[in-house]
C-alpha cells in the first residue's frame, strides 16, 4: 500500500471519509483501474540532457513527450528484461523506438494523473469550504528556513519563555530551491525537511506532488513518494524496483531505466520518524543493486547513503526528534518548516479559505460575499492587535481550526447541524496525530495522543479546576516531571518537548504575563481537560491500585476455581468455598468502585454545566466567536483588572467526547472509551444533569444546555431531557443560524407541546423562522418582539398560522417593522387561522392602511379575543373602523389603541362604544369617561417595558397628553374616591415623565 489511514501527508484529508471518498486501502486499485494502465513490455526511453533543456537532434527533430525532453543519445532499450543487439538500426527500428518512447512517457502521464487525483482528493472537512475548494486554490506556502546540523544537535532547551520567543535569523528558502547548490557550490541531493507537529509538513508535500503533476516542478522528470509508516509495517525483503512497481503499477516500464539513464528522479520519504534506521555497516549492509531484495529500511538507508541510485534526489520529512537519525554526512541541506511566522500569510490563508464560492451554502451571492468579507475583515483586525490568536495561527494547523470553527458558527443552516464543536476538535487532533506514536524507538509504543491526554490533559484539568489559563514553568515541571521515574519516561518527555510542546502551549502575549504559557487556543484547554476526565485519568490512588489488583485477582480466581473444585471433592474442607467466594468478591468490589468513578464524572459534568456564577455570561458560542474575532471597542488598559476566567465549554466537551462518532475517532488515536463506560456515564447523568436542568435557567445558560444536548448526540437522553422543558426563554440570545439549527434539532427530538417560547430580541429573520418552523408550530405562547421582522418574515408567519397543525394561541410581534405589506400577510393569516386568541402588533408601523387590511379580514376569524394595535400612528378613521368590526366579531372583546394619533373627538366616539353596551373594550387612554380605566397599570407597564425601543420624544408628548386628560377628567368628577384614584395615576405618570426628562428611565 502506498497510503494508509495514518499516512502523514494525508492528515489534512483524512478526517471523516464520506462514501464519495476513495477508501484508504484502495491505492493499488486506483493505480490499476486507470484506462490503459497496462504498459508495453518493449520500451525505448531517452534521457534528457538536462531539466527543461531540449535534447539532441533525433534525425533533425526534438522529441518532447509529457513535458520531458527526450534526446536520442544515452538510450537503453529493454525487451522482456534483456538488452537487444543495437547493431540493427533501420528506418523500421526508428519508428518502433519512437512508439516505445511514447509508451514510457504515457506511463509517466498516467502516474501524474493518478497521483494528482489522489493527493488532490479532499475529505468532508475540506469540502465544507465550497464545491470549488481545491489545494491549488487555497494553498499558502509556510515559511521555510535553512538550518544546520549544529543548530539541530544543540542540547534540548529547557521549557523557558526566552527559548520560545527566540526568532532565529536564518535564510528563508523556497520549496523549489531546496536542491540548489549549497554555500560551497556543491549540488544538493539529499534534503531533510523537518518541523514540529502542525507546521504544515504533510500539506507541503501534497502541494509539491500536485505541482509536479501539473508541470510546475520541471527540475524532476519523475517523482516517487513513499510513506515511511507504510514501509515500517513491512519487514519482508524486497527490491527497490519491485517496491516501486508494487506501489505504482504504471511505472513498471519506466523502473528498469532507473540508474541506467539520466532520468531526473525525486524520491519523497515522508515521516521518517516512523522508521528505525541503522546506518552502521554492521546493521545495514551496502547495496547498490536495485534488483536485490533487502528490507525496506535497508533500501532507505542505501538511498540516503547514495550507494543505491546515487543520481537520485531525495526529500525526507520528519519531526525534529528524528532528524539526528540520519548522519550529517549524508545530508546536503537541512530546512525547517516554520509555519506562518508572518501575519500577512495568516491573513492570506483566511482570505482564501473563507472567500470560497459556495462556502456558506447560500445562493444569494451579494449577501454571501458581504458576510464572508466581514468575517475576514474582523479576523484581520484581531490579528493586527497582536492578540493571542496571532501566536496560535503561527501554526497552519490552527489556521485550519479557526476557519473550520468560523464556518461552523456562521454557515451552519442544516437541521440537525452536520457537525458538532467537539467533533471539529476531535477531527482536528486526528488530522495531526492519527496513527502516530510518540517515539517509534520506545518499546511501549504509546500513542502521541494518549501521552498528551495523560500529561497536557492533567495540566489543562488543573487549570480548569483552579480557573486559570496561564501557567508558569513550575506548573509545567510539576505536571510533566514529577511522576517521571524511568529512562523511557525521560526519553518520551524529550521527544514531546521537541516535537509536540509548541502545538499545545505557547508564550502568553498579554502584558504582565510574558513569562507564562497559555494553551494555543483557549478552547483546547477545555477539550483536553474534558478528555482527561472522560478517559478516567483523574483517579485516586485507591482506584489506580484497585484496578490492577482487580485484574490480577480476576485472572487468578478463574484458575483457582478449577483447583478448589478438585480439592473439595478429595478433601471436603469447609473453608474452601469461603476462600473461593472471597476471591470472587474483589473484582466485584472494584467494579463497583469504577462505577462510582463514572458517577463522579456525571456529577462533575452537572456541577460545571450549571454553575451559578456563570449564569449571566454570554453563551458559549458567543464566547468562542469573541475569542476568534475579538471584541470590537476600546482595548482594555493593562492596569485594569481582568475578568474572571470562564470554562463553560468544559462540561459541553465532556458530553461531546462521549458521542459515538467522537469515541470512534479517539479509538484511532489510542484513546479508548468503551461503550459500557459511555452507557453508564449517560445513565448516571440522568440523575444529575436532567434534575438540575428543571430549575429555571437564564437564557444564555439555557442555550448552553441545549448546545450540550446537541453535542452529546444521544437521542434517548435528549428526548428525556427535552420533555421537562415546557417553557423555553431565550430572550436576548443572539440566535445565529447555528443556534436556530441546534434549537430546532434538540427540541425536535420529541413531539411534545411547548407552553411558551420566548425569542424576544434574538436577531431573528425570515431564514431563522424557516429553520424553527417545526418548533414554532408546537408553541402555545410565542414571543417574537424586537427582532426586526419585516414583510418577508411575515410571509413565514402567515404560513405558520395557516398550517393545520399550528398550536399558537398567543402571538406577540411588537416592535417589528412589519409595515403595510407585512399587514397584508398577517391579515391573510388571521382569516384562515383556527388557534390564535391573542395577537400583539404594538409599534409595528402598520399605519391606517395596514390596520384597514387587518380589519377587512377580521370577520373571517372566529377565535381571536384580543388584539393590540397601539403605537401605530392610527387616526380616528382607522381606529373607529377596527372597533366597528370588533363589535360584530363573535369573540373579540379587547382592542388596544393607546399611543396613536387619536383626537378628542375620536376618543369620545370610542368611549361611546362601552363594554356594557357593545361588548368591546377599546383601550385608548388611562381614563374611561369620568373614571380611571381598569387597565391603566397595564398600559403604563407596556410603556415602561418598551421605552428603550421607542422614540422618547414621542413618548413624552403622549404622556403629556395622557396627564392632561387625567387632570381634565379629575376636575369633572365629584366623587372623592375617583379623585383619589386619578391623583394616584397622575402621580405615576408624573414620575415617569420626570425620569424620562432626566434620562434615568
Helices and strands as residue ranges (DSSP letters): G 8-13, H 27-32, E 42-46, E 63-65, E 68-70, E 75-79, H 91-119, H 124-127, H 135-138, E 144-147, H 149-152, H 161-165, G 175-177, E 190-194, H 201-213, E 222-227, H 228-232, H 240-247, G 249-251, G 255-257, E 265-270, G 272-274, H 296-304, E 313-318, G 320-325, G 328-330, E 333-337, H 343-354, H 365-384, H 388-392, H 396-411, H 421-433, H 448-465, E 470-471, H 473-480, H 487-499, H 501-504, E 505-507, E 517-519, H 522-534, H 541-570, H 575-609, G 612-614, H 620-629, H 649-657, H 660-668, H 675-693, H 699-712, H 715-722, E 727-729, H 737-747, E 754-758, H 766-776, E 779-783, H 791-802, E 810-812, H 819-832, E 838-840, H 847-858, E 866-868, H 876-888, E 894-896, H 904-911, H 915-918, E 921-923, E 927-928, E 931-932, H 936-946, G 947-949, H 952-972, H 976-998
